Amino acid sequence: MQNKPKPNIPANLLWEFDYDTFNFDKSAKIAIERVLQMGNLKQWKEIKRYYTTQQIVETIEWSAQLDKRDKDFCRFFLNSDLLNAA
């Protein structure tokens, strides 16, 4: 992941952090969780591009912010073809 440009996730999703110094690798779970909670389709595609499916699934399981319904939806959406359709 070192060679990849940082994901195009808007600063407003990470409002309480200094966006210019935010480390998308060390704070992967935070960035992923915010997009799962509040992101749009374009931002979902960005986390799918930048992070591995395993990292995203681990974040879904780890998250205390997502309830069971949200976690079920995230797993379904991640494994569907819908991310590639649009």
MDTraj code that builds the backbone (N, CA, C; nanometers):
import mdtraj as md
import numpy as np

residues = "MET GLN ASN LYS PRO LYS PRO ASN ILE PRO ALA ASN LEU LEU TRP GLU PHE ASP TYR ASP THR PHE ASN PHE ASP LYS SER ALA LYS ILE ALA ILE GLU ARG VAL LEU GLN MET GLY ASN LEU LYS GLN TRP LYS GLU ILE LYS ARG TYR TYR THR THR GLN GLN ILE VAL GLU THR ILE GLU TRP SER ALA GLN LEU ASP LYS ARG ASP LYS ASP PHE CYS ARG PHE PHE LEU ASN SER ASP LEU LEU ASN ALA ALA".split()
xyz = np.array([
    [0.0808, -0.1198, 0.0000],
    [0.0000, 0.0000, 0.0000],
    [0.0852, 0.1263, 0.0000],
    [0.2092, 0.1140, 0.0250],
    [0.2971, 0.2302, 0.0321],
    [0.2986, 0.3078, -0.0995],
    [0.2870, 0.2377, -0.2130],
    [0.2983, 0.3022, -0.3427],
    [0.1679, 0.3643, -0.3905],
    [0.0588, 0.3290, -0.3288],
    [-0.0709, 0.3804, -0.3711],
    [-0.0912, 0.5230, -0.3225],
    [-0.1548, 0.6044, -0.4048],
    [-0.1935, 0.7367, -0.3542],
    [-0.3015, 0.7186, -0.2478],
    [-0.3065, 0.8118, -0.1534],
    [-0.4045, 0.7978, -0.0455],
    [-0.5455, 0.7976, -0.1030],
    [-0.6377, 0.7316, -0.0345],
    [-0.7735, 0.7249, -0.0886],
    [-0.8400, 0.8621, -0.0922],
    [-0.9267, 0.8794, -0.1871],
    [-0.9983, 1.0053, -0.2040],
    [-1.1216, 1.0030, -0.1126],
    [-1.0970, 1.0198, 0.0165],
    [-1.2017, 1.0246, 0.1174],
    [-1.2059, 1.1672, 0.1694],
    [-1.3219, 1.2315, 0.1648],
    [-1.3279, 1.3727, 0.2030],
    [-1.2966, 1.3960, 0.3506],
    [-1.2359, 1.5077, 0.3762],
    [-1.1942, 1.5442, 0.5123],
    [-1.3123, 1.5525, 0.6084],
    [-1.4305, 1.5862, 0.5581],
    [-1.5446, 1.5994, 0.6496],
    [-1.5843, 1.4663, 0.7130],
    [-1.5470, 1.3540, 0.6541],
    [-1.5742, 1.2244, 0.7171],
    [-1.4781, 1.1976, 0.8329],
    [-1.3681, 1.2696, 0.8348],
    [-1.2663, 1.2529, 0.9399],
    [-1.2485, 1.3864, 1.0127],
    [-1.3592, 1.4488, 1.0445],
    [-1.3614, 1.5862, 1.0943],
    [-1.2766, 1.6115, 1.2178],
    [-1.2622, 1.5133, 1.3069],
    [-1.1902, 1.5416, 1.4312],
    [-1.0400, 1.5166, 1.4214],
    [-0.9936, 1.4805, 1.3036],
    [-0.8508, 1.4551, 1.2816],
    [-0.7902, 1.5640, 1.1936],
    [-0.6597, 1.5787, 1.2026],
    [-0.5882, 1.6674, 1.1108],
    [-0.5746, 1.5911, 0.9794],
    [-0.6542, 1.6270, 0.8824],
    [-0.6608, 1.5528, 0.7563],
    [-0.5261, 1.5488, 0.6847],
    [-0.4492, 1.6566, 0.6933],
    [-0.3208, 1.6634, 0.6229],
    [-0.2195, 1.5625, 0.6757],
    [-0.2316, 1.5246, 0.8028],
    [-0.1372, 1.4293, 0.8607],
    [-0.2019, 1.2942, 0.8917],
    [-0.3288, 1.2772, 0.8546],
    [-0.3992, 1.1516, 0.8818],
    [-0.3309, 1.0384, 0.8070],
    [-0.2993, 0.9306, 0.8789],
    [-0.2322, 0.8158, 0.8193],
    [-0.3375, 0.7105, 0.7844],
    [-0.3671, 0.6969, 0.6558],
    [-0.4715, 0.6057, 0.6102],
    [-0.4334, 0.4593, 0.6275],
    [-0.3065, 0.4308, 0.6481],
    [-0.2647, 0.2930, 0.6723],
    [-0.2731, 0.2587, 0.8208],
    [-0.2169, 0.3431, 0.9051],
    [-0.2198, 0.3167, 1.0494],
    [-0.3594, 0.3299, 1.1079],
    [-0.4409, 0.4148, 1.0497],
    [-0.5772, 0.4384, 1.0994],
    [-0.6811, 0.3833, 1.0016],
    [-0.6491, 0.2705, 0.9427],
    [-0.7362, 0.2109, 0.8409],
    [-0.8773, 0.1870, 0.8928],
    [-0.8887, 0.1319, 1.0128],
    [-1.0215, 0.0984, 1.0640],
    [-1.1085, 0.2231, 1.0796],
    [-1.0487, 0.3307, 1.1207],
    [-1.1249, 0.4553, 1.1367],
    [-1.1743, 0.5041, 1.0004],
    [-1.0853, 0.5082, 0.9023],
    [-1.1231, 0.5555, 0.7689],
    [-1.2289, 0.4651, 0.7064],
    [-1.2094, 0.3358, 0.7169],
    [-1.3053, 0.2406, 0.6607],
    [-1.4408, 0.2541, 0.7298],
    [-1.4392, 0.2594, 0.8613],
    [-1.5635, 0.2687, 0.9369],
    [-1.6435, 0.3935, 0.8991],
    [-1.5758, 0.5057, 0.8836],
    [-1.6447, 0.6302, 0.8485],
    [-1.7121, 0.6190, 0.7126],
    [-1.6428, 0.5579, 0.6171],
    [-1.7023, 0.5418, 0.4847],
    [-1.8197, 0.4441, 0.4908],
    [-1.8060, 0.3367, 0.5667],
    [-1.9166, 0.2418, 0.5804],
    [-2.0383, 0.3098, 0.6425],
    [-2.0145, 0.3979, 0.7379],
    [-2.1235, 0.4670, 0.8066],
    [-2.1865, 0.5773, 0.7221],
    [-2.1032, 0.6605, 0.6614],
    [-2.1532, 0.7856, 0.6036],
    [-2.1120, 0.8100, 0.4596],
    [-2.0374, 0.7180, 0.4013],
    [-1.9859, 0.7413, 0.2670],
    [-2.0870, 0.7132, 0.1576],
    [-2.0570, 0.7654, 0.0406],
    [-2.1398, 0.7393, -0.0771],
    [-2.0736, 0.6297, -0.1613],
    [-2.1347, 0.5964, -0.2727],
    [-2.0847, 0.4879, -0.3571],
    [-1.9411, 0.5128, -0.4027],
    [-1.9109, 0.6354, -0.4400],
    [-1.7752, 0.6698, -0.4852],
    [-1.6732, 0.6439, -0.3738],
    [-1.7084, 0.6782, -0.2510],
    [-1.6171, 0.6580, -0.1380],
    [-1.6051, 0.5099, -0.1012],
    [-1.7130, 0.4339, -0.1169],
    [-1.7046, 0.2879, -0.0976],
    [-1.6058, 0.2293, -0.1991],
    [-1.6140, 0.2760, -0.3223],
    [-1.5214, 0.2266, -0.4255],
    [-1.3771, 0.2611, -0.3887],
    [-1.3575, 0.3771, -0.3300],
    [-1.2229, 0.4182, -0.2877],
    [-1.1670, 0.3265, -0.1799],
    [-1.2475, 0.2914, -0.0792],
    [-1.1932, 0.2018, 0.0242],
    [-1.1706, 0.0622, -0.0322],
    [-1.2542, 0.0218, -0.1266],
    [-1.2357, -0.1091, -0.1899],
    [-1.1074, -0.1100, -0.2729],
    [-1.0758, 0.0043, -0.3349],
    [-0.9528, 0.0154, -0.4142],
    [-0.8298, 0.0166, -0.3245],
    [-0.8378, 0.0891, -0.2152],
    [-0.7199, 0.1131, -0.1323],
    [-0.6937, 0.0001, -0.0328],
    [-0.7987, -0.0501, 0.0281],
    [-0.7834, -0.1520, 0.1319],
    [-0.8218, -0.2891, 0.0784],
    [-0.7726, -0.3933, 0.1457],
    [-0.8084, -0.5289, 0.1060],
    [-0.9487, -0.5611, 0.1573],
    [-1.0108, -0.6576, 0.0938],
    [-1.1420, -0.7028, 0.1400],
    [-1.1315, -0.7519, 0.2839],
    [-1.0230, -0.8180, 0.3167],
    [-1.0031, -0.8666, 0.4534],
    [-1.0009, -0.7502, 0.5537],
    [-0.9326, -0.6418, 0.5207],
    [-0.9293, -0.5256, 0.6097],
    [-1.0688, -0.4674, 0.6302],
    [-1.1459, -0.4625, 0.5243],
    [-1.2810, -0.4068, 0.5338],
    [-1.3693, -0.4979, 0.6182],
    [-1.3628, -0.6283, 0.5952],
    [-1.4425, -0.7237, 0.6729],
    [-1.4020, -0.7195, 0.8201],
    [-1.2733, -0.7121, 0.8480],
    [-1.2270, -0.7029, 0.9868],
    [-1.2799, -0.5760, 1.0537],
    [-1.2862, -0.4677, 0.9793],
    [-1.3393, -0.3426, 1.0331],
    [-1.4887, -0.3550, 1.0616],
    [-1.5619, -0.4207, 0.9726],
    [-1.7049, -0.4425, 0.9951],
    [-1.7248, -0.5175, 1.1266],
    [-1.6473, -0.6222, 1.1472],
    [-1.6598, -0.7028, 1.2698],
    [-1.6168, -0.6227, 1.3934],
    [-1.5140, -0.5420, 1.3797],
    [-1.4557, -0.4644, 1.4904],
    [-1.5434, -0.3482, 1.5346],
    [-1.6152, -0.2913, 1.4421],
    [-1.6862, -0.1661, 1.4656],
    [-1.7914, -0.1756, 1.5753],
    [-1.7831, -0.0827, 1.6683],
    [-1.8865, -0.0680, 1.7707],
    [-1.9902, 0.0337, 1.7254],
    [-1.9624, 0.1064, 1.6181],
    [-2.0534, 0.2087, 1.5665],
    [-2.1614, 0.1500, 1.4752],
    [-2.1324, 0.0360, 1.4141],
    [-2.2277, -0.0274, 1.3236],
    [-2.3109, -0.1293, 1.4006],
    [-2.4426, -0.1224, 1.3852],
    [-2.5264, -0.2226, 1.4501],
    [-2.5341, -0.3470, 1.3605],
    [-2.6040, -0.4504, 1.4061],
    [-2.6083, -0.5772, 1.3326],
    [-2.6629, -0.5586, 1.1918],
    [-2.7687, -0.4801, 1.1776],
    [-2.8274, -0.4574, 1.0453],
    [-2.7277, -0.3903, 0.9518],
    [-2.6571, -0.2888, 1.0022],
    [-2.5570, -0.2188, 0.9204],
    [-2.4428, -0.3128, 0.8820],
    [-2.3997, -0.3950, 0.9768],
    [-2.2917, -0.4902, 0.9478],
    [-2.3352, -0.5905, 0.8421],
    [-2.4586, -0.6407, 0.8543],
    [-2.5109, -0.7342, 0.7539],
    [-2.5162, -0.6692, 0.6163],
    [-2.5639, -0.5446, 0.6108],
    [-2.5693, -0.4733, 0.4838],
    [-2.4290, -0.4541, 0.4256],
    [-2.3351, -0.4123, 0.5088],
    [-2.1975, -0.3887, 0.4611],
    [-2.1382, -0.5158, 0.4031],
    [-2.1569, -0.6282, 0.4708],
    [-2.1053, -0.7562, 0.4197],
    [-2.1703, -0.7908, 0.2855],
    [-2.3029, -0.7755, 0.2792],
    [-2.3754, -0.8047, 0.1557],
    [-2.3269, -0.7154, 0.0414],
    [-2.3220, -0.5865, 0.0665],
    [-2.2844, -0.4899, -0.0368],
    [-2.1418, -0.5130, -0.0839],
    [-2.0525, -0.5406, 0.0088],
    [-1.9118, -0.5638, -0.0233],
    [-1.8957, -0.6855, -0.1134],
    [-1.9758, -0.7879, -0.0899],
    [-1.9640, -0.9126, -0.1662],
    [-2.0523, -0.9172, -0.2913],
    [-2.1290, -0.8125, -0.3137],
    [-2.2148, -0.8078, -0.4308],
    [-2.1403, -0.7466, -0.5489],
    [-2.2054, -0.7481, -0.6629],
    [-2.1486, -0.6844, -0.7821],
    [-2.1897, -0.5383, -0.7912],
    [-2.2642, -0.4911, -0.6927],
    [-2.3167, -0.3550, -0.6988],
    [-2.2070, -0.2485, -0.6978],
    [-2.0956, -0.2751, -0.6305],
    [-1.9855, -0.1788, -0.6284],
    [-1.9235, -0.1614, -0.7663],
    [-1.9325, -0.2645, -0.8476],
    [-1.8721, -0.2590, -0.9824],
    [-1.9724, -0.2156, -1.0872],
    [-2.0995, -0.2129, -1.0524],
    [-2.2052, -0.1855, -1.1505],
    [-2.2100, -0.0397, -1.1939],
    [-2.1862, 0.0494, -1.1008],
    [-2.2021, 0.1925, -1.1343],
    [-2.0708, 0.2584, -1.1629],
])
top = md.Topology()
chain = top.add_chain()
for i, resn in enumerate(residues, 1):
    res = top.add_residue(resn, chain, resSeq=i)
    for name in ("N", "CA", "C"):
        top.add_atom(name, md.element.get_by_symbol(name[0]), res)
traj = md.Trajectory(xyz[None], top)
